[in-house]
Amino acid sequence: MDEIRLSVNAANELSPTASDAIQKAHGELEEPAENPTKYAVHLGNAKGVIVGDNARQWNTFWELPKSVRRLLIVLLVAVLVVGSGFVVVRWVVPLFAPIYKTTFLIDAAEGDLASVVGALSTVVGNSGEHDSQSLRSFGGDCGSDDNTTQLVGFGTGNRQEIADAARSVRQGTKATLQRGIVEAVSDFTAPLSLEARQVNRIIVVTRHGKDACDPDDEFVQTQIRDRVAAAGLTIEFRFIGYQVDDNDDDRLTKLAAQLKTQEPTFTKSPEALKRALAWFTTIEPVLRSSQSVVNVLNPTVDKLNSATEALKNGRFDLADTAMAEARDAVVDIEIKDLDGRTSSADAVRLRDMAVRLRTLQAAVIEAADALLGSARSGRNLTEPLAVYTKAADAYNAEARNMTDALTSLRAQGPGGTQ
């Protein structure tokens, strides 16, 4: 035992240099040094670091040339830019697309231009707030670059600009109808132009049924039809013939037929012109969006009614399918369009009816959910079925009211019968 103690003492009496080396080797420098950097180890250029007694770690480094590193950074940034650009174009930009895009194409050739300008200036102020609109005129010398001119480009909130531009239109010479329509179609495909979410249309107000620069009606109709097809868009036309010579009525009618749109509306007086223009500008979109609400919601409620009968026979699969279709019946775009068309009492009334119809359909779905839950659990269906029937009856009654209102308003339009 004494020899062991002597050995330990001998070890403790090692020189300070040797003792420090042993302590350093065993990592016993736990006391913080007065100078924190005195024992710092810099591993900036290290190729490997050993941690612990038995652990091993290998670090492999590739030194890339500076030019290559720069190229990689540029490529990475390019990928990020292209990717974010795709997201913007694919999902973000369409959110800002207008519901309607409308071009007013007016005839500036010889005739009563003042009445056309007056009607447009009055009517355009009552158009939809969310509509993207533009103004183009036609009339001038054959072959001239300025025989049709876009006076106001597409945009929302430009109703006053269109009215002011219409009042500045100067009388032209010849009715360059063909070129006016062709260039109006091209306006829809201009760079960075957003396609309408629902309707692209051109409202043509003309005092001439034929093109003054090309007597071949068939050629003119084919040229316009082909240009519309080449645009790759569905563009609707509304033709208003104002004081058109009786011999030219058929030409305008044939052009409308070539374009597969409704027949032209012919008017003789400034008052009739204003009514026709107001109809296409303000009332027709209201009818269209309102009818879309009915067309979307009614079939789903009819299917839910059929599903209630299937529940009695345990056909939960049919009920589930009907429920899914009912929940997918979204009419938010149509309601938004109607919200921006409150310039007339008819528009307000139909908007309110559409909102009520959507609310009543939500009540029908809620009652159907409760009915389906009761059926799955095997509970008595008498009470939930009564609740569902009441909700469905309320919806159907409002749907009939709206259908009647649409029928009545439609009868007041061009070609309608009271």
C-alpha positions as CSV (number, residue, x, y, z in Angstrom):
1,M,0.0,0.0,0.0
2,D,2.9,2.4,0.8
3,E,4.4,1.7,-2.6
4,I,1.1,2.6,-4.3
5,R,0.8,5.8,-2.4
6,L,4.4,6.6,-3.2
7,S,3.6,6.0,-6.9
8,V,0.6,8.3,-6.8
9,N,2.6,11.0,-5.0
10,A,5.3,10.6,-7.6
11,A,2.8,11.2,-10.3
12,N,1.4,14.3,-8.6
13,E,4.9,15.6,-8.5
14,L,5.3,15.6,-12.2
15,S,6.6,18.8,-13.8
16,P,4.0,21.6,-14.5
17,T,4.5,21.2,-18.2
18,A,3.8,17.5,-18.2
19,S,0.8,17.9,-15.9
20,D,-0.8,20.5,-18.2
21,A,-0.2,18.2,-21.1
22,I,-2.0,15.4,-19.4
23,Q,-4.9,17.6,-18.4
24,K,-5.2,19.0,-21.9
25,A,-5.2,15.5,-23.4
26,H,-8.1,14.4,-21.1
27,G,-10.1,17.6,-21.8
28,E,-10.0,18.7,-18.1
29,L,-9.7,22.5,-18.8
30,E,-13.2,23.2,-17.6
31,E,-12.4,26.4,-15.9
32,P,-13.1,29.4,-18.1
33,A,-9.9,31.2,-18.9
34,E,-9.4,34.9,-18.2
35,N,-9.0,35.5,-21.9
36,P,-11.8,33.6,-23.7
37,T,-9.8,33.5,-26.9
38,K,-6.7,32.1,-25.4
39,Y,-7.7,28.5,-25.9
40,A,-10.0,29.0,-28.9
41,V,-9.6,26.5,-31.7
42,H,-10.2,27.8,-35.2
43,L,-11.5,25.2,-37.6
44,G,-12.1,27.4,-40.6
45,N,-9.8,25.4,-42.8
46,A,-10.2,22.0,-41.1
47,K,-11.0,19.0,-43.2
48,G,-12.3,16.9,-40.3
49,V,-13.2,17.2,-36.6
50,I,-13.0,14.4,-34.0
51,V,-15.6,14.6,-31.3
52,G,-15.3,12.3,-28.2
53,D,-13.0,9.4,-27.7
54,N,-14.4,7.0,-30.3
55,A,-16.4,9.1,-32.7
56,R,-15.2,9.8,-36.2
57,Q,-16.3,12.4,-38.8
58,W,-15.2,13.0,-42.3
59,N,-15.9,16.3,-44.1
60,T,-15.4,16.4,-47.8
61,F,-14.9,19.8,-49.5
62,W,-15.1,20.7,-53.2
63,E,-13.7,24.0,-54.2
64,L,-15.7,25.3,-57.1
65,P,-14.3,28.0,-59.3
66,K,-15.8,31.5,-58.6
67,S,-17.3,31.6,-62.1
68,V,-19.1,28.3,-61.6
69,R,-20.5,29.5,-58.2
70,R,-21.8,32.7,-59.8
71,L,-23.4,30.7,-62.6
72,L,-25.2,28.4,-60.1
73,I,-26.5,31.4,-58.2
74,V,-27.8,33.0,-61.4
75,L,-29.5,29.7,-62.4
76,L,-31.1,29.4,-58.9
77,V,-32.4,32.9,-59.0
78,A,-33.8,32.3,-62.6
79,V,-35.6,29.2,-61.4
80,L,-37.1,31.0,-58.5
81,V,-38.2,33.9,-60.7
82,V,-39.7,31.6,-63.4
83,G,-41.5,29.5,-60.7
84,S,-43.0,32.6,-59.0
85,G,-44.0,34.0,-62.4
86,F,-45.8,30.8,-63.2
87,V,-47.7,30.9,-59.9
88,V,-48.7,34.5,-60.6
89,V,-49.8,33.9,-64.1
90,R,-51.6,30.6,-63.3
91,W,-53.4,31.5,-60.1
92,V,-53.0,35.1,-59.0
93,V,-53.6,37.0,-62.3
94,P,-56.9,35.3,-63.1
95,L,-58.3,36.6,-59.7
96,F,-58.2,40.1,-61.2
97,A,-59.8,39.1,-64.5
98,P,-63.1,41.0,-65.1
99,I,-66.4,39.2,-65.2
100,Y,-67.4,41.0,-68.4
101,K,-65.3,42.6,-71.2
102,T,-67.3,44.8,-73.5
103,T,-66.2,46.8,-76.5
104,F,-68.6,49.5,-77.8
105,L,-68.1,49.8,-81.5
106,I,-69.8,52.8,-83.0
107,D,-70.4,54.0,-86.5
108,A,-68.8,57.4,-87.2
109,A,-69.6,57.5,-90.9
110,E,-72.2,59.8,-92.4
111,G,-75.6,60.0,-90.6
112,D,-77.0,60.9,-87.1
113,L,-73.8,60.5,-85.1
114,A,-75.0,62.9,-82.4
115,S,-77.8,60.5,-81.3
116,V,-75.4,57.5,-81.1
117,V,-73.0,59.5,-79.0
118,G,-75.8,60.8,-76.8
119,A,-77.2,57.3,-76.2
120,L,-73.8,55.8,-75.4
121,S,-72.9,58.7,-73.1
122,T,-76.1,58.2,-71.1
123,V,-76.1,54.4,-70.9
124,V,-72.5,53.7,-70.2
125,G,-72.8,55.3,-66.8
126,N,-75.1,52.6,-65.7
127,S,-73.0,49.7,-66.7
128,G,-71.5,47.2,-64.2
129,E,-68.8,48.4,-61.8
130,H,-66.8,45.3,-62.4
131,D,-67.0,45.4,-66.2
132,S,-63.9,46.0,-68.3
133,Q,-65.0,48.3,-71.2
134,S,-63.4,49.9,-74.2
135,L,-64.6,52.2,-77.0
136,R,-63.8,52.0,-80.7
137,S,-65.2,53.8,-83.7
138,F,-65.1,53.1,-87.4
139,G,-65.6,55.3,-90.5
140,G,-63.1,56.9,-92.9
141,D,-61.4,56.4,-96.2
142,C,-60.9,52.9,-97.6
143,G,-57.4,51.6,-97.0
144,S,-56.6,54.3,-94.5
145,D,-55.0,53.3,-91.2
146,D,-57.3,55.6,-89.2
147,N,-60.6,54.4,-90.6
148,T,-61.1,52.6,-87.3
149,T,-59.6,53.8,-84.0
150,Q,-59.6,52.5,-80.4
151,L,-60.5,55.6,-78.4
152,V,-60.4,54.0,-74.9
153,G,-58.7,50.8,-74.0
154,F,-60.0,48.1,-71.8
155,G,-60.3,48.9,-68.1
156,T,-62.7,49.1,-65.2
157,G,-64.0,52.3,-63.8
158,N,-63.5,54.1,-67.1
159,R,-67.2,54.9,-67.8
160,Q,-66.7,58.6,-67.7
161,E,-63.7,58.4,-69.9
162,I,-65.7,56.4,-72.5
163,A,-68.5,59.0,-72.4
164,D,-66.1,61.9,-72.9
165,A,-64.3,60.1,-75.7
166,A,-67.6,59.3,-77.5
167,R,-68.4,63.0,-77.5
168,S,-65.1,63.7,-79.2
169,V,-65.7,61.4,-82.1
170,R,-65.6,63.2,-85.5
171,Q,-67.7,62.3,-88.5
172,G,-66.1,60.0,-90.9
173,T,-66.7,59.4,-94.6
174,K,-67.3,55.7,-95.5
175,A,-68.6,52.9,-93.2
176,T,-65.6,50.7,-92.8
177,L,-67.6,48.1,-90.9
178,Q,-65.5,45.1,-91.7
179,R,-62.2,46.6,-90.5
180,G,-63.9,48.1,-87.4
181,I,-65.1,44.6,-86.3
182,V,-61.8,42.9,-87.2
183,E,-59.8,45.4,-85.1
184,A,-62.3,45.2,-82.3
185,V,-61.7,41.5,-82.1
186,S,-58.0,42.0,-82.1
187,D,-58.3,44.3,-79.1
188,F,-59.3,41.3,-77.0
189,T,-56.0,39.5,-77.7
190,A,-53.7,42.4,-77.1
191,P,-50.6,41.7,-75.0
192,L,-51.2,41.3,-71.2
193,S,-55.0,41.4,-71.9
194,L,-57.0,39.4,-69.4
195,E,-59.8,37.2,-70.7
196,A,-63.2,37.8,-69.1
197,R,-64.3,35.1,-66.6
198,Q,-67.7,35.0,-68.1
199,V,-68.4,37.0,-71.2
200,N,-66.4,38.7,-74.0
201,R,-68.7,40.8,-76.2
202,I,-68.8,43.5,-78.8
203,I,-71.8,45.8,-79.0
204,V,-72.0,47.3,-82.5
205,V,-74.1,50.4,-83.1
206,T,-74.2,51.0,-86.8
207,R,-76.1,53.0,-89.3
208,H,-75.0,50.8,-92.2
209,G,-75.7,47.2,-92.9
210,K,-72.7,46.7,-95.3
211,D,-69.1,47.6,-95.6
212,A,-68.6,50.6,-97.9
213,C,-65.1,49.4,-99.0
214,D,-65.9,45.9,-100.1
215,P,-69.1,45.1,-102.0
216,D,-68.7,41.3,-101.6
217,D,-70.8,40.6,-98.5
218,E,-69.8,36.9,-98.4
219,F,-66.2,37.9,-98.3
220,V,-66.7,40.4,-95.6
221,Q,-68.7,37.9,-93.5
222,T,-66.0,35.2,-94.0
223,Q,-63.2,37.6,-93.1
224,I,-64.9,38.6,-89.8
225,R,-65.9,35.0,-88.9
226,D,-62.3,33.7,-89.5
227,R,-60.8,36.5,-87.5
228,V,-63.1,35.7,-84.6
229,A,-62.1,32.1,-84.8
230,A,-58.4,32.9,-85.0
231,A,-58.7,34.9,-81.8
232,G,-59.3,31.7,-79.9
233,L,-62.0,33.3,-77.7
234,T,-65.7,33.1,-77.5
235,I,-66.8,36.6,-78.4
236,E,-70.5,37.5,-78.5
237,F,-71.9,40.2,-80.7
238,R,-74.9,42.4,-80.2
239,F,-75.8,44.4,-83.3
240,I,-78.0,47.5,-83.1
241,G,-79.0,48.9,-86.4
242,Y,-79.9,52.6,-86.1
243,Q,-81.7,54.1,-89.1
244,V,-80.3,51.5,-91.3
245,D,-81.6,51.6,-94.9
246,D,-84.2,48.9,-95.4
247,N,-82.2,47.4,-98.2
248,D,-79.3,46.8,-95.8
249,D,-81.3,45.1,-93.0
250,D,-80.7,41.7,-94.6
251,R,-77.0,42.2,-94.9
252,L,-76.6,42.9,-91.2
253,T,-78.9,40.0,-90.4
254,K,-76.8,37.6,-92.5
255,L,-73.6,38.9,-90.8
256,A,-75.1,38.1,-87.4
257,A,-76.0,34.7,-88.6
258,Q,-72.5,34.1,-89.8
259,L,-71.2,35.0,-86.4
260,K,-73.9,32.7,-84.8
261,T,-75.3,35.4,-82.6
262,Q,-78.8,36.7,-82.1
263,E,-80.5,38.8,-84.8
264,P,-79.8,42.5,-84.9
265,T,-82.1,45.0,-83.2
266,F,-83.2,47.7,-85.6
267,T,-84.3,51.1,-84.3
268,K,-85.4,54.3,-86.0
269,S,-85.7,56.9,-83.3
270,P,-83.0,58.2,-80.8
271,E,-85.3,57.1,-78.0
272,A,-85.5,53.5,-79.3
273,L,-81.8,53.5,-79.8
274,K,-81.2,54.5,-76.2
275,R,-83.6,51.8,-74.9
276,A,-81.9,49.1,-77.0
277,L,-78.4,50.1,-76.0
278,A,-79.4,50.3,-72.3
279,W,-80.9,46.8,-72.6
280,F,-77.7,45.2,-73.8
281,T,-75.4,47.3,-71.6
282,T,-77.2,47.0,-68.3
283,I,-80.3,44.7,-68.3
284,E,-79.0,41.7,-70.3
285,P,-76.1,41.0,-67.9
286,V,-78.4,41.2,-64.9
287,L,-80.7,38.6,-66.6
288,R,-77.8,36.4,-67.4
289,S,-76.2,36.3,-64.0
290,S,-79.6,35.8,-62.3
291,Q,-80.5,33.0,-64.7
292,S,-77.1,31.4,-64.0
293,V,-77.9,31.3,-60.2
294,V,-81.1,29.5,-61.0
295,N,-79.5,27.1,-63.4
296,V,-76.8,26.1,-60.9
297,L,-78.9,25.9,-57.7
298,N,-82.1,24.3,-58.9
299,P,-80.8,21.0,-60.3
300,T,-78.9,20.3,-57.0
301,V,-82.0,20.9,-54.9
302,D,-84.0,18.6,-57.2
303,K,-81.4,15.9,-56.7
304,L,-81.6,16.4,-52.9
305,N,-85.3,15.9,-53.1
306,S,-84.8,12.6,-54.9
307,A,-82.1,11.6,-52.4
308,T,-84.6,11.9,-49.5
309,E,-86.6,9.1,-51.1
310,A,-83.5,7.0,-51.5
311,L,-82.7,7.4,-47.8
312,K,-86.0,5.6,-46.9
313,N,-84.6,2.6,-48.8
314,G,-81.2,2.8,-47.2
315,R,-79.4,4.2,-50.4
316,F,-76.9,6.4,-48.6
317,D,-74.7,6.4,-51.6
318,L,-77.2,8.4,-53.6
319,A,-77.7,10.8,-50.8
320,D,-73.9,11.3,-50.4
321,T,-73.5,12.0,-54.1
322,A,-76.4,14.6,-54.0
323,M,-74.9,16.2,-51.0
324,A,-71.5,16.6,-52.6
325,E,-73.1,18.1,-55.8
326,A,-75.1,20.5,-53.7
327,R,-72.1,21.8,-51.8
328,D,-70.2,22.2,-55.1
329,A,-73.0,24.5,-56.5
330,V,-71.1,27.8,-56.1
331,V,-72.6,31.0,-57.5
332,D,-70.2,33.5,-55.9
333,I,-69.1,35.0,-59.3
334,E,-72.7,35.5,-60.4
335,I,-73.6,37.2,-57.1
336,K,-70.6,39.4,-57.3
337,D,-71.6,40.4,-60.8
338,L,-75.1,41.3,-59.6
339,D,-73.6,43.3,-56.7
340,G,-72.0,45.6,-59.3
341,R,-75.2,46.1,-61.3
342,T,-77.4,48.0,-58.9
343,S,-78.2,51.0,-61.1
344,S,-81.8,50.0,-61.7
345,A,-84.7,48.7,-59.6
346,D,-84.8,45.5,-61.6
347,A,-81.2,44.8,-60.9
348,V,-81.5,45.4,-57.2
349,R,-84.6,43.2,-57.0
350,L,-83.0,40.3,-58.9
351,R,-79.8,40.6,-56.9
352,D,-81.7,40.4,-53.6
353,M,-83.7,37.4,-54.9
354,A,-80.4,35.6,-55.9
355,V,-78.9,36.2,-52.5
356,R,-82.0,34.8,-50.8
357,L,-82.0,31.8,-53.1
358,R,-78.4,31.0,-52.1
359,T,-79.3,31.4,-48.4
360,L,-82.3,29.1,-48.7
361,Q,-80.2,26.5,-50.5
362,A,-77.7,26.5,-47.6
363,A,-80.7,25.8,-45.3
364,V,-81.7,22.9,-47.5
365,I,-78.2,21.4,-47.3
366,E,-78.1,21.8,-43.5
367,A,-81.5,20.0,-43.2
368,A,-80.3,17.3,-45.6
369,D,-77.2,16.8,-43.4
370,A,-79.3,16.3,-40.3
371,L,-81.7,13.9,-42.2
372,L,-78.8,11.9,-43.4
373,G,-77.2,11.7,-39.9
374,S,-80.5,10.5,-38.5
375,A,-80.9,7.8,-41.2
376,R,-77.4,6.5,-40.6
377,S,-78.0,6.2,-36.9
378,G,-81.3,4.4,-37.4
379,R,-83.3,7.1,-35.6
380,N,-86.9,8.0,-36.6
381,L,-86.9,10.2,-39.6
382,T,-90.2,11.9,-39.1
383,E,-89.0,15.1,-37.5
384,P,-85.8,15.7,-39.6
385,L,-87.8,14.9,-42.8
386,A,-90.3,17.5,-41.9
387,V,-87.6,20.1,-41.3
388,Y,-86.0,19.2,-44.7
389,T,-89.3,19.4,-46.5
390,K,-90.0,22.8,-45.1
391,A,-86.6,24.1,-46.1
392,A,-87.0,22.6,-49.6
393,D,-90.5,24.1,-50.1
394,A,-89.2,27.6,-49.1
395,Y,-86.4,27.3,-51.6
396,N,-88.7,26.1,-54.4
397,A,-91.2,28.9,-53.8
398,E,-88.4,31.5,-54.1
399,A,-87.0,29.8,-57.2
400,R,-90.4,30.1,-58.8
401,N,-90.6,33.8,-57.9
402,M,-87.2,34.4,-59.5
403,T,-88.1,32.5,-62.6
404,D,-91.3,34.5,-63.0
405,A,-89.3,37.7,-62.5
406,L,-86.8,36.7,-65.1
407,T,-89.5,35.8,-67.6
408,S,-91.2,39.1,-67.1
409,L,-88.1,41.1,-67.6
410,R,-86.9,39.2,-70.6
411,A,-90.2,39.9,-72.3
412,Q,-89.4,43.6,-72.2
413,G,-86.2,43.2,-74.2
414,P,-85.7,43.2,-78.0
415,G,-87.7,40.5,-79.6
416,G,-89.6,39.8,-76.4
417,T,-93.4,39.6,-76.1
418,Q,-95.3,41.1,-73.2
